[in-house]
Amino acid sequence: MLRILIPVLLIAFTVFCLVDVAKTEDDRVRNLPKLLWLALVLLFTPLGGIAWLVAGRERGSGALGRGGPRPRGPLGPDDDPDFLRGI
């Protein structure tokens, strides 16, 4: 069971990091160009993925980031200032 679980987890981690690098905007990538991060994650599994999570992406970004509270939009028409101005 362990012989199957470890490779599956490594593949899942690599795929997660590759998708995270690919979806991260270019201006939010730190230290290296995005294409080089993709190559590092792919070629140096799992060290490349760990390096990406620690040093490559901006703090608070990505799938697991803690970017703080997101601004809430209006909940209904009566909370929308544009709607109320039109009445």
N, C-alpha and C positions, 0 to 999 in steps of 0.2 A: 504493500500500500504506500509506504513511504517513497519507494522508487518511482512511483507515478506522481505523487503529490508534489514533490519538490520541483521537478521539471515543469509541471503545470503552473505552479505558483511563479516560477521564474518567467515563463512565457507570458503569463497574465500581467506581471509587473512590467515587463518590457513593453508590452502592447499599451498598457496604461501610460507609461512615460512617453512613448512615441506619439500617442494621440495628444497628450498634454503639450508636448513640444510643438506639434503641428498646429494646434488650436490657439496657442499663445500668440498674441500680437507681437510683431517685430520690435516695437518700442518697449515692450515689457520683458524682453529677454536680456539677461545680464551676462557679462564676461566674454561670451563668444557669440559668433553669428549663429542664427537658428539652424542653418544647414549643417554646421559643424556639430551642434548639439544632437541633431538627429543621427549623425554618423557615430558619435560617441555612445549614445544610448544603444544603438543597434550593434555596434562592434564589441563593446565592453560590458556585456550583461553580467551581473547586475550593477557593477560599479558605475557604469555610465548613467544608469537611471538614478542611482543614489546621488551622484554628482549633480545631475540636473535638478533634483528636488532640493538639494542643499544650496548650490551655487548658481544655478542657471536661471531659474524663474524668479520674478520679483516677489518679494514677501507679500502674502495675502492674495495671491492670484492663483489661477488654475482651478482644478476640480476640487482640491481639498483646502483651498485657501480660506483664510479667515479675514476677509476684507472689511469687516465691520458691518454694521447694519446697513441694509440697502434702503435707499429712499423709497418711501411708500407713495404710490400714486393715489389718485382719488378713488374712493371705494364705490361711490355711486354718483348719479347725476347731480344730486343736491350738494355733494362735496367738491364738485368740479367748478373752479372759478370761471372758466370759459363758458360753461353751460349756464351758470347763474347770470353772467353778464348779458347773455343773449335773451334772457327772459324779459 
